[in-house]
Amino acid sequence: MATEAHGEGGGLAFHPMDQFIIKPLFGGDTVSWYTPTNATLWMAITVLVIAGILIVGTSRRAVVPSRSQSVAEMAYGFIHKMVEDVAGKDGLRYFPYIMTIFMFIVTANFLGLIPMAFTSTSHIGVTAVLAIAVFVSVTVIGFVKNGAGFLNLFWIKAAPLPLRPILAIIEVISYFVRPVSHSIRLAGNMMAGHAVIKVFAAFAALLAISPFAVLAITAMYALELLVAFIQAYVFTILTCVYLKDALHPSH
């Protein structure tokens, strides 16, 4: 078993990042924009699982809810309260969009913890699309709702007048950096956790330290369950914050 963890010359033969390689589903090495890949497959599975929970699971609603109905109702209530608390009652108009984002991310994160599964949210290509969609949406909403008044978001009236132009430049830069930080945070955390689990799993093959490696894997897996939810929560609550800025730029 030790030979699986060590390559020739004593170097490690396993590659923790191999689990993030995008591969075509039907053979070949070329991946084009239209090629079905393992990422495509697991994103489709994510959508089917969400449909199963929110549509099929609640199709037979009852006073005493089933497990799937309970999960759907808790998710609905949790995100509804988040949107109302952060973005205000005006933000509830966009609740379906925010709910969709949360359910996709949290479901994809949890599915990625299944052995041999592919974590689609570990790829910056996926998280960047989500972040850019949020950025464009809230920017359009801001201008549609407030017109040129949306630019008040960058003009800090509470600051002394000489500092306002400097702060405005900083605010503009910060605003356009939002999709970068929004996407990298999610992808980076998901990738790092899975890579660490893979490292400990490879070391578990070494008899001398296998008990410690197994304990470490168990602890890391429990931590990743928490991170999977927290990262979906952080992405969603930041979306609500950005929406609040778009709806009330002068606040």
Secondary structure, DSSP 8 states (H G I E B T S, - for coil): -HHHHB-GGG-B---GGGGG---BTTS-S---TT--BHHHHHHHHHHHHHHIIIIITTTT--SS--HHHHHHHHHHHHHHHHHHHHH-GGGGGGHHHHHHHHHHHHHHHHHTTSTT---GGGSHHHHHHHHHHHHHHHHHHHHHHHGGGGGGGG--TTS-GGGHHHHHHHHHHHHHHHHHHHHHHHHHHHHHHHHHHHHHHHHTTSTTTHHHHHHHHHHHHHHHHHHHHHHHHHHHHHHHHHHHHHH-TT-
